[in-house]
Amino acid sequence: MSEAVLAHQVLQTILRRGGLWTGSRIRVVRGWVAETDSVCPERLSTHFAAQARGTRAEGARLALNVIHVEARCRSCGRTYAPVHSLLRCPVCGSGNGEQLGQTGLSVTAIEVE
């Protein structure tokens, strides 16, 4: 999924949830994004800023922690960091890997004023 689409989804989510505080401006959006080649936090922030113009989230900062993605090879049992989001084991070459932990993006807090 592209950063532009993710930014749109984050914006829509926080505008819906931020609606609980009518008239408040959204200042900071906190959360995490899994470290993958398909999502660049800097591009995500740029798209978010552009899409937030003219909304209550204009000027809001995305404060996303990058979490590391690991995988485990089902063939040899080694744990490794996937390259280019591929689950190919760098030790034995097997493509039979499983991702460990969370992936994707999550909003954990919205700060308003």
N, C-alpha and C positions, 0 to 999 in steps of 0.2 A: 504494500500500500504506500502511496506517495506521501511525502511530507505535507503537501497541500491538502490532501484529503484528511489526513490525521489532524492537521491544524483546524480544519473546518469542524471536525467531530468534537475536538476539545472545546472550541469556541461555543458550539451549540450546547454542549453539556454544561459548561459553566454559566452560560447565559440563562439556561433553564433553572439551574440550581441557585444561581445568583439572584434570580427573581424573588427568592424568599426575603431578600433585603431590598425592598423597593426603594429606588432612588439612589442606592449605594453604587459607588464606582468600584469595579474590580481592579485590584492593584497587583496582586501576585497569585499565580496559579502554581501550586506545588504538586509534585508527583515524581514519577520515575519512568524511564524508557529503557528497554532492554537494548544492550549493545549488539547491533547487527549492522551489516553493510547496507541494509535496505532503509534504515532510518538514521538520518543525521540530525542530532539535536539542534545544531546551529541553523540548518535550513528550516527545521520545524519552527523554531522561534521567529525566523524571518517571515515565513508564511503566516504564522499566527498574528504577528504585528500588523501585517498588511490587511488581513481579513478582519481584524478587530477595529479598524478605523471606522469611526462613526457609531460605535456601540459603547455600552457601559464598560467594556473591557479595553477600550482604546488606551494605549500606554501601559497596559498590564504586562508584567514580566513573567515569562515561563521559567520557573525554577525547578528544572528536572534533574534528578540524580540519574546517572547512567549506571545501570546494573550489568554486571558481566554475565554473559551467557556461557554455560558450560554444557558439554555433552559427554555421554559415556558410550563406549563401544560395547555392543552386545556380544561381539565375537571375542575380543581379548580382555575386556573389562577396564581398559584404560579410560581415564577422564582427561578431556582436552577442550581447548577453546576452538569451536568451529571456525573455519575460514570461509568467508563469503557466504555464511549461513548454510554451508553444506555440512552434512553430518559424516563426511568421509574421515575415517580414523587416520591420523598421521603416522601411527605406529604400524598397524597391520594392513591398512588400505581398505578395510571393510567399509561399506556404505550402510551398515546395519547399526546406526547410532540412535541414541535417544537424547532429546534435550532435557536438561535438568533445570528445575526452577522455573521462574516466571519469564514469559516473553511478552512483547507488546508494549503498551503504554498505559499508565494509570494516573488519574488525578486523585490526589489524597487530601488536598486542602485548597480552599479558596479564601484569600484575604481581601476584605472589602474595607472601604472607608466611608 
